[in-house]
């Protein structure tokens, strides 16, 4: 075990929907990573394979033997059946997140990695009032705005707008949203990723970043002045650039993160470069939070087909972010 990990609080990992692949990929990732990163799984013992030894988490105690799962027990209402989600377990999924956040805020956990949830099941089964994980975590942490970043070794991207129709994108990109997102991204790159002077590259809204006003005016009349304002405030930010030339290797070498205008503009390049290894990171929280960049995968749960690569990367990313924050303090 690395010496810098021996006294650090463990990483909290929530189970997600127990009928999905969350626990399955956690177990595979833990086996792949080994004991270097201490982790506590927030789940129900009844949902774990019976042949896996478990040690219940207690504050201020040393990690268990390497072959044991360190478990923070969450009492679920029902057993878990792979691929068959049960609304009666929705309250347990929510409780796992709530308790993991609470212990992370209290310093008993060093950070948080979340396995996938299914929003509709939580909404129908427990009256879940949030669009997803990210908004729920912001609520629990008392934060008004957070930013979703997708990252892999080759690329980090932030979509300025996320799950809205493409027709709503232009009117949703306001000066306030653009400025606040850029500042959150800049600060996160510095604090959470240890980049002393972060470089942000902005993708244009229109093809060829409006091509001098021939293809729309938003990039010229709005985005360009906003970038100039941020440059005057000390940020290393450039653009708007034509999105079709931003993601080849030479271009990517010139920035640390790409700020994109809408969901697919950001996610297509990163999923093309590293479909299985991308990580979802929530920027702007007082705690570290990462997640695999995929869903519950009910269709393959329990069949031994789930790829744990994204969970491995999400746990590793959380570990690096935790250490970056520690080094910054």
Secondary structure, 3 states (H helix, E strand, C coil): CCHHHCCCCEEEEECCCCCCCHHHHHHHHHHHHHHHCCEEEEECHHHCCCCCCEEECCCCCCCCCCCCEEEEECCCCCCCCCCCCCHHHHHHHHHHHHHHHHHHHCCCEEEEEECCCCHHHHHHHHCCCCCCHHHHHHHHHCCCCCEEEEEECCEEEEECCCCCCHHHHHHHCCHHHHHHHHHHHHHHHHHCCCCCCCEEEEECCCHHHHHHHCCCCHHHHHHHHHHHHHHHCCCEEEEEECHHHCCCHHHHCCCCEEEECCHHHHHHHHHHHCCCCCEEEEECCCCCEEEECCCCCCCCCCCCCCCCHHHHHHHHHHHHHHHHHHHHC
